[in-house]
Amino acid sequence: MPTSPLPRPLRSDPFRRDTALSLTTPAKLRGPGYRRLLRGVHIAATEPLDHGTMILGARAALGSDTVVCGRSAAWCWGARQADADDPVEMAVPTPRRVRSRPQVAMRSATFGPDDVWRRNGFGRVTSPVRTMIDLARLEPLDVAVPLIDALLRLSRVSAEEVRTAAVEHRGARGVRRVPHVLALCDAGAESPRESTLRLTLVLAGLPRPVTQYVVRDATGRFVARVDLAWPHLRVALEYDGAHHDSPDRIRRDRARLNALRRCGWTVLVVDRAQLRRPAEVVALVRDVLAGPFPSAL
């Protein structure tokens, strides 16, 4: 027997249980047509499940006056480095307090007039600038830097604007960290792992590389744009993600590598497995930078 279609209001976004029970029965809500997201919040089983879905579920559970913040706010602004099983981060204005619950991390916060914006279907979200300030002051470097790199690129807000805005939050927990964290960030990074790779090298004391450097030959013709570069040494470092694994991409990468070598560049490549062994990556890059060019460092 064919399954009857779900009621139209229950087919897409997360919904509260009390809303659903005005349209369907408890037995059907427990059935295969629906998935429980949070206590008292469900979604159609056919809908994709990601961190954005969980944000919408938290919004349905907590109401419109809460504010999406932290990593979840970064997700709303396009820096999608959180998974469906990562807790949704939400805030309420001080002095109000709301207890955290499974899958939702709550905090109380003081918001200025420009700190909270509205974002598409996500409702109230900390602005890109406030989100970067919160990430810089509250998250460890390996979490904060890749997220802020992405937000700087996506929002086109400068690190200096964020640094200036942080002054208004003087006295907030961790705010003294903000200038240090921002100094490690770079809007040129095009993926979280590129950010992680650069951060690993810089924290190890290696010279800071230039991001997305354009290499040209002797005639000025474009050769390649490399992830990380030390132009004065003609050394490039590339991160190879999963999208480099296809045969066509491998062929193009080899041709590109040969073109760079013809221009006198030394090119190192780091993949996902190598990035999990940061000490080895640091040693490799340090040897290449220091070996052939001792006078340039």
C-alpha positions, -999 to +999 in steps of 0.1 A: +000+000+000+015+034-009+025+057+019+003+088+023+021+121+017+032+141+047+012+172+055+026+201+036+037+222+066+058+192+078+077+184+047+107+207+049+119+228+079+121+214+114+088+218+134+077+215+170+059+184+182+029+204+193+026+219+158+028+184+143+001+169+165-024+194+151-017+178+116-008+142+123-010+115+150+016+106+176+020+072+160+028+086+126+052+111+141+071+082+156+070+064+123+096+063+094+083+095+078+099+117+105+132+121+123+135+135+158+161+163+159+159+176+194+135+171+223+101+182+210+114+190+175+111+168+144+118+170+107+107+149+076+130+119+073+137+127+036+153+161+045+191+163+045+207+165+079+235+190+084+245+217+109+222+241+092+192+218+098+202+215+135+204+253+138+168+255+124+158+228+149+173+247+178+155+278+166+122+259+166+129+247+201+141+279+217+121+306+199+129+337+179+146+358+206+177+336+209+208+344+189+229+320+168+265+325+178+300+310+176+307+282+151+270+280+143+269+317+134+300+311+112+280+283+095+252+307+088+276+332+072+290+305+049+320+291+069+306+256+071+331+238+092+306+223+117+289+189+113+254+178+121+265+162+154+284+193+166+264+212+192+244+242+179+257+274+197+230+298+208+229+328+231+204+349+250+210+385+262+224+389+297+211+386+324+187+360+310+199+324+313+187+293+295+202+259+303+221+240+276+205+208+264+217+178+244+229+191+210+225+228+220+251+248+239+236+279+254+254+310+268+244+345+281+260+374+262+259+412+260+251+425+225+257+459+211+234+475+185+254+462+156+262+427+170+231+409+159+218+407+123+191+387+106+203+360+082+180+343+057+159+317+074+182+315+105+167+345+122+189+364+147+226+356+142+257+374+155+271+397+127+303+385+109+324+409+129+309+398+163+312+362+152+349+366+145+355+384+178+337+355+197+357+329+178+390+346+185+384+351+222+367+317+230+379+290+206+414+273+205+436+285+177+431+254+155+394+261+155+393+299+154+419+306+127+403+284+099+369+298+106+380+334+108+400+330+075+368+318+058+347+347+073+373+373+063+371+360+028+334+356+026+324+388+044+352+410+029+355+425+064+392+433+072+410+420+102+416+456+112+379+462+113+375+432+136+404+443+158+389+478+161+354+465+170+369+442+197+380+473+216+343+479+224+342+445+242+370+454+266+367+433+297+349+404+280+364+370+286+393+362+263+391+395+244+428+402+249+435+372+227+417+388+197+447+408+182+470+378+185+445+354+168+438+379+141+475+383+134+476+346+125+446+348+101+446+353+063+417+359+040+436+343+012+431+308+025+407+289+004+400+259+026+401+250+063+430+226+057+450+253+039+445+274+070+455+246+093+486+239+072+497+276+073+490+279+110+510+248+117+541+262+099+538+297+115+534+284+150+565+262+144+585+294+138+588+292+100+586+323+078+550+332+071+540+322+035+521+343+010+487+329+003+473+324-033+505+337-049+505+341-087+536+327-105+545+342-139+573+332-163+600+355-175+577+371-201+550+378-175+527+350-187+506+334-160+519+300-149+500+291-118+484+303-085+498+284-056+483+279-022+513+290-001+545+306-013+578+320-003+584+340-034+619+352-026+630+316-025+607+304-053+593+277-030+556+268-031+535+245-009+503+230-021+476+212-002+460+183-021+425+176-010+401+149-022+392+168-053+428+163-066+423+125-068+405+122-101+425+111-132+418+143-150+429+165-121+461+144-116+470+150-153+464+187-149+483+189-116+513+172-132+514+196-161+511+225-137+539+211-116+562+208-146+554+244-156+564+257-122+596+237-122+605+251-156+603+285-139+627+275-112+602+268-085+605+241-059+570+227-052+561+207-021+527+189-018+510+179+014+479+157+014+453+147+041+474+119+055+506+141+058+486+169+075+478+144+103+516+143+110+524+180+115+559+175+129+569+157+096+554+185+075+572+212+095+605+193+092+601+189+055+593+226+048+621+238+072+647+217+054+636+230+020+635+266+031+669+265+049+687+240+027+693+256-008+689+292+004+707+298+037+714+334+030+678+343+021+663+335+056 
